[in-house]
Amino acid sequence: MTGTKPLSFLSILLLLALMTPLQEVFPQLEIGADIRPRFEYRHGFGNLFPDNADPAAFVVQRSRLNVDYKLDRLSMAVNIQDVSVWGDTRQIDPADSNNSFSLFQAWVAYEISENWSTKLGRQVISYDDERIFGELDWAMQGRFHDAALLRYNKDRFKADLGFAFSQEGLNFEGNGFFLQGAFTYKAMQFAHLKQTWDRASASFLLLNTGFQDFTDATNTVPDGVYYRHTVGSHFTFPVSALNLIGSAYYQGGKANGSTDLSSYNLALEANYKPNKTLYGLGFEVLSGTDQDGDTKNRSFFPLYGTNHKFNGFMDYFYVGNHANNVGLNDFYAKAVFKTGEKSTLLTKVHYFGANADLSNDADAYLGTEVDLVYTQQLMKAVKLNIGYSHMFASESMSLIKGGRPNDNTNNWAWAQLTIKPTLFSTKKE
C-alpha cells in the first residue's frame, strides 16, 4: 500500500473534528503515539544455537500514530505504523525500495441500539488471556483481522459474532486465495460469549476457520476450502486466597485438505498474592502427534493468539514454529516482586516436555527455561523493560529442532523503551 491512503483518512478525521463543533453533539478526537525501540541479543532465541555461528544483535522499532474519533453513536479509529530495524534503509532511500510503512487498524463502529453495535474493517480481535485471539503487541507489527463484528452487551454479558472473507485483489473470475502461511485463513466465522461476576468470569468460543485447498504441490490451482474448528472455554474465579485461571479447547475438522484433525489444549494457573509479591503455579498441555506418525493429526495450534506470552519468552514453541509437532507439556512457576514504587521484577521457570511420543522412545523431557523481566515506569507515558532468558535444552530438544546441537549456550537478552503519549485530545475532563 502507499502512504497516501491512511494520511488521507487522517485528514478526513481532522476535518470532521473541525466541522462538527458547529453541531449540538460534541465530537471526541484523540491522537496518540506509540514509539517502541527494542534492542535484542540473540544466542539461541527461537531455536537451538548452531555450531560455528555468531550471535545476532539489532534494534527494531515500532513508530505508530493512533487516531480515535467518536461522534454520538459513531466511532472510528486509524492506526498507521512503521516497523523497521535500525539501518535496514539507506540514508538516501531510492523510490523503489521496500516500504515498511503500513496500515495497522482502520475500522468504524456504530451503536445500533443500547445493547447492539457493529464494528467493520481492519481491527484487533482479542479475548480472554489472548491464547486463541490476541493483539500480539510484543511483535512490533502486531496482529490484525479484516473482519466484521456484530456485538451485544448488556449488564455483565457480552456476545460477539465475527465474520471474515479474504481475497488478494479485485478478481474478474474465481475467488482462489493464494496468500499462504501462518494459518492465514480464507474465511472465518466465530462466536465469543462472556459472562462476568464480581470476582469471576467465564467465556465460550466457537471458531471456524477455512483455508484454501489446492490440487497441486505448488499451490497454484485452487480446489475448495477445508475447515479447522476450535471450540472451548476460558474462566477465572477465586478459591479462598487463590485466583484460578483456566481454559480448555478442542480442535477438529481438517489439518489440511486430506488429513483429519483431533487435538486439545488444557491450562490451569493458580495465583496467590499475600502482600506485594505475587506467586503463581501452572501448567499447560497442548496435544501433539507422535513423531513417527499417526492416522490423524493430533497437534493443537493456538492460531491467532499472543503466543509469546506463553511457554517461555524465548519463543521455542508456537511462535511461527512447532506446528504439527509433538505438542507440549509446560509446567511453570512464577513470582512478581515489587522492587520499588514504580518497578517490578518477574521471575519464571518452565519445565518443558513433549506431549506425544518422540522417535526411538527418546526421553520426553525437552528442557528448562528461566525468564527474568524488570519493569520500570519512568514517567506517565514512558516505560522501560529489561529481560534475560536462558534455555537449558535436553538432547530430545534436538529431535524437534532440526537436529541442532543442544549443548551450546542458548540465551537471549533485550531492553525496550515504550513511549505512548497523548498528542492531542478534545475529550472533556
SELO-9296 format. One record per residue (C-alpha): residue in one letter; x, y, z. Coordinates in steps of 0.25 Angstrom, whole numbers, padded with zeros to 4 digits, always signed. Each point is the difference from the previous one (the first is absolute). Last residue first. Example, Ala and Ser with C-alpha at 12.3 -4.5 7.8 and 13.67 -1.06 7.14 Angstrom:
BEGIN
S+0055-0004+0029/A-0006-0014+0002/
***
This chain:
BEGIN
E-0050+0064+0126/K-0005+0003-0013/K+0006-0008-0012/T+0006+0009-0011/S+0014-0007+0001/F+0013+0003-0006/L+0014-0007+0001/T-0004-0011+0010/P+0014-0006+0003/K+0004-0015-0001/I+0015-0002+0001/T+0005-0014+0002/L+0014-0003+0002/Q+0005-0014-0001/A+0012-0008+0004/W+0004-0014-0004/A+0008-0012+0003/W-0001-0014-0005/N+0007-0013+0004/N+0004-0014-0006/T+0014-0005+0003/N+0003-0012-0009/D-0003-0014+0005/N-0013-0002-0007/P+0006-0002-0014/R-0009+0003-0012/G-0008-0012-0005/G-0011+0007-0007/K-0006+0006+0013/I-0009-0011+0004/L+0010-0011+0002/S+0010+0010+0005/M-0009+0003+0012/S+0002-0015+0004/E+0014+0002+0003/S-0004+0010+0011/A+0000+0015+0000/F+0003+0009+0011/M-0006+0013-0006/H+0004+0013+0006/S-0008+0013+0000/Y+0003+0015+0003/G-0009+0012+0000/I+0000+0015+0002/N-0013+0008-0001/L+0000+0015+0001/K-0014+0008+0000/V-0003+0014-0005/A-0014+0007+0000/K-0002+0004+0015/M+0015-0001+0003/L+0012-0009+0002/Q-0009-0013+0003/Q+0010-0010+0002/T-0002-0015-0004/Y+0011-0011+0002/V-0002-0013-0007/L+0006-0013+0003/D-0003-0014-0007/V+0006-0013+0003/E-0002-0012-0010/T+0001-0015+0003/G+0002-0010-0011/L-0007-0011-0009/Y-0003-0011+0010/A-0008-0011-0008/D+0012-0009+0000/A+0002-0007-0014/D-0008-0012-0003/N+0007-0002-0013/S-0008+0012-0006/L-0007+0009+0010/D-0014-0003+0005/A-0010+0011+0002/N-0001+0010+0011/A+0014+0004+0000/G+0006+0006+0012/F+0003+0014+0005/Y+0003+0005+0014/H-0002+0015+0001/V+0006+0010+0010/K-0005+0014+0002/T+0006+0012+0007/L-0007+0014-0002/L+0006+0012+0007/T-0008+0012+0003/S+0002+0016+0000/K-0009+0012+0003/E+0001+0001+0015/G+0012-0009+0000/T+0004-0015-0001/K-0014-0006+0000/F+0003-0015-0002/V-0008-0008-0011/A+0002-0015+0002/K-0002-0011-0009/A-0001-0015-0001/Y-0002-0009-0012/F-0004-0013-0006/D-0001-0001-0015/N-0004-0013-0007/L+0002+0002-0015/G-0005-0005-0014/V+0008-0010-0008/N+0000+0009-0013/N-0011+0004-0010/A+0004+0015+0003/H+0013+0002+0008/N+0003+0013-0006/G-0005+0014-0003/V-0001+0003+0015/Y-0006-0014+0004/F+0012-0005+0008/Y+0015+0005+0001/D-0004+0014+0002/M+0011+0004+0010/F-0011+0006+0009/G-0005-0013+0006/N-0012-0008-0003/F-0010+0011-0001/K+0002+0015-0001/H+0006-0001-0014/N-0013-0007-0005/T-0008+0012-0001/G-0012-0007-0006/Y-0004-0003-0015/L+0002-0015-0001/P+0002-0007+0013/F+0004-0013-0007/F-0004-0014+0005/S+0008-0011-0006/R-0008-0013-0002/N+0001-0002-0015/K-0007-0013-0002/T+0005-0014-0005/D+0012+0002+0008/G+0015+0003-0003/D+0014-0004+0006/Q+0001+0013+0007/D-0013-0003+0007/T-0010+0012-0002/G-0002+0010+0011/S-0010+0005+0011/L+0003+0013+0006/V+0000-0001+0016/E+0002+0013+0008/F+0004+0000+0015/G+0000+0010+0011/L+0006+0006+0013/G+0000+0014+0004/Y+0005+0009+0010/L-0003+0015+0001/T+0008+0009+0010/K-0005+0013+0006/N-0008-0007+0011/P-0006-0014+0000/K-0002-0001-0015/Y-0003-0014-0005/N-0002-0005-0014/A-0005-0013-0005/E+0001-0004-0015/L-0007-0010-0008/A+0001-0004-0015/L-0005-0011-0009/N+0001+0000-0015/Y-0005-0011-0010/S+0001-0007-0013/S-0007-0007-0011/L+0003+0003-0014/D-0003-0008-0013/T+0010+0000-0011/S-0003+0002-0015/G-0003+0015-0002/N+0009+0004+0012/A-0002-0001+0015/K-0014-0002-0002/G-0012+0000+0009/G+0003+0000+0015/Q+0006+0009+0010/Y-0004-0001+0015/Y+0002+0011+0011/A+0001+0000+0015/S+0004+0012+0008/G+0004+0004+0014/I+0003+0012+0010/L-0001-0002+0015/N+0001+0011+0010/L+0004-0005+0014/A-0003+0006+0013/S-0013-0008+0002/V-0003-0006-0014/P-0001+0011-0010/F-0005-0001-0014/T+0005+0002-0014/F-0005-0008-0012/H+0003-0003-0015/S-0009-0009-0009/G+0002-0009-0012/V-0003-0002-0015/T+0009+0000-0012/H-0004-0005-0014/R+0010-0001-0011/Y-0006+0001-0014/Y+0004-0004-0014/V-0003+0008-0012/G-0002-0003-0015/D+0011-0004-0010/P+0008+0012-0004/V+0011-0003-0011/T+0013+0008+0003/N+0005-0006+0014/T+0013-0006-0006/A-0004-0014+0006/D-0012-0001-0009/T-0015-0002+0002/F-0001+0012+0010/D-0008+0003+0012/Q-0003+0014+0005/F-0002+0000+0015/G-0013+0002+0008/T+0000+0004+0015/N-0012-0004+0009/L+0001+0006+0015/L-0010-0003+0011/L+0005+0007+0013/F-0007-0001+0014/S+0003+0010+0011/A+0000-0001+0015/S+0003+0011+0011/A+0002+0002+0014/R+0003+0010+0011/D-0013+0008+0000/W-0007-0008-0012/T+0003+0000-0015/Q-0006-0007-0011/K+0006-0002-0014/L-0004-0005-0013/H+0009-0001-0012/A-0005-0004-0014/F+0008-0002-0012/Q+0000-0001-0015/M+0013+0000-0009/A+0003-0001-0015/K+0012+0000-0008/Y+0009-0002+0012/T+0015+0003+0002/F+0004-0012+0009/A+0015+0005+0001/G+0002+0000-0015/Q-0008+0001-0013/L-0005+0012-0009/F-0005-0008-0012/F-0015+0002+0002/G-0009-0005-0011/N-0012+0008-0003/G-0003-0002-0015/E-0002+0010-0011/F+0001+0015-0001/N+0008+0001+0013/L+0002+0013+0008/G+0012-0004+0008/E+0006-0009+0011/Q-0013-0006+0005/S-0004-0003+0015/F-0014-0002+0005/A-0002+0003+0015/F-0011-0001+0010/G-0001+0002+0015/L-0012-0002+0010/D+0003+0007+0014/A-0008-0003+0012/K+0001+0008+0014/F-0007-0002+0013/R+0003+0008+0012/D-0011+0010-0002/K-0004-0001-0014/N+0010+0000-0012/Y-0003-0006-0014/R+0010+0001-0011/L+0000-0002-0015/L+0014-0001-0006/A+0005+0002-0014/A+0014-0004-0004/D+0014+0004-0005/H+0008-0006+0011/F+0012+0006+0007/R+0013-0005+0007/G+0011+0009+0006/Q+0011+0005-0009/M+0010+0002+0011/A-0003-0014+0006/W-0002+0001+0015/D-0014+0006-0003/L-0005-0013-0006/E-0014+0006+0001/G-0006-0014+0004/F-0010-0011-0004/I+0003-0014+0004/R+0008+0002+0012/E-0003+0014+0002/D-0003-0001+0015/D-0015+0003-0002/Y-0002+0006-0014/S+0007+0008-0010/I-0004+0004-0015/V+0008+0012-0005/Q-0006+0007-0012/R-0001+0002-0014/G-0014+0003-0004/L-0014-0001+0006/K-0005+0001+0014/T-0015-0001+0003/S-0009+0003+0012/W-0011-0005+0009/N-0004+0002+0014/E-0005+0015+0000/S-0003+0000-0014/I+0008-0001-0014/E+0013+0006+0006/Y+0009+0001-0012/A+0014-0004-0001/V+0010+0004-0011/W+0014-0006-0002/A+0014+0003-0005/Q+0011-0007+0007/F+0014-0004-0003/L+0002+0008-0013/S+0015-0002-0005/F+0013+0007-0002/S+0012-0010-0001/N+0002+0004-0015/N+0009-0008-0008/S+0009+0009-0009/D-0005+0005-0014/A+0001+0015+0004/P+0014-0001+0004/D+0003+0003+0015/I+0012+0009+0003/Q+0003-0005+0014/R-0001-0014-0005/T-0011-0008+0007/D+0003-0012+0009/G+0009+0008+0009/W-0009-0001+0013/V-0010-0011-0003/S-0013+0005-0005/V-0015+0000+0004/D-0007+0013-0005/Q-0015+0002+0005/I-0013+0005-0003/N-0012-0002+0009/V-0014+0006-0004/A-0012-0001+0009/M-0015+0004-0002/S-0012+0000+0010/L-0014+0004-0004/R-0011+0000+0010/D+0001+0015+0004/L+0013+0004-0006/K+0013-0007+0003/Y+0014+0001-0006/D+0013-0008+0003/V+0013+0003-0007/N+0013-0009+0004/L+0013+0003-0006/R+0010-0011+0001/S+0015-0001-0001/R+0005-0014+0003/Q+0015-0002+0001/V+0010-0012-0001/V+0014+0001+0005/F+0010-0011-0003/A+0009-0011+0005/A+0002-0014-0005/P+0009-0010+0005/D+0012-0006-0008/A-0001-0014-0006/N+0010-0012+0001/D-0009-0010+0006/P-0015+0003+0000/F-0008+0007+0011/L-0013-0007+0003/N-0013+0007-0006/G-0009+0011+0003/F+0011+0008+0007/G+0014-0007+0001/H+0009+0011+0001/R-0008+0012-0003/Y+0003+0014+0006/E-0012+0009-0002/F-0001+0015+0001/R-0014+0006+0000/P-0006+0013-0005/R-0014+0003+0002/I-0007+0013-0004/D-0015-0001+0002/A-0007+0013-0003/G-0013+0007+0003/I-0011+0008-0006/E-0014+0001+0006/L-0013+0006-0006/Q-0013+0001+0008/P-0011+0007-0007/F-0010+0008+0008/V-0015-0001-0005/E-0007+0013-0003/Q+0006+0002-0013/L+0010+0011-0003/P+0011-0008+0007/T-0002-0010-0011/M+0009+0008-0010/L+0013+0000+0006/A+0000-0015+0005/L-0006-0004-0014/L+0012+0007-0007/L+0010-0008+0009/L-0007-0013-0003/I+0001+0003-0015/S+0014+0003+0001/L+0003-0012+0008/F-0006-0008-0012/S+0008+0007-0010/L+0013-0004+0008/P-0005-0014+0001/K-0001+0000-0016/T+0012+0008-0003/G+0011-0010+0005/T-0002-0010-0011/M-0004-0014+0002/
***
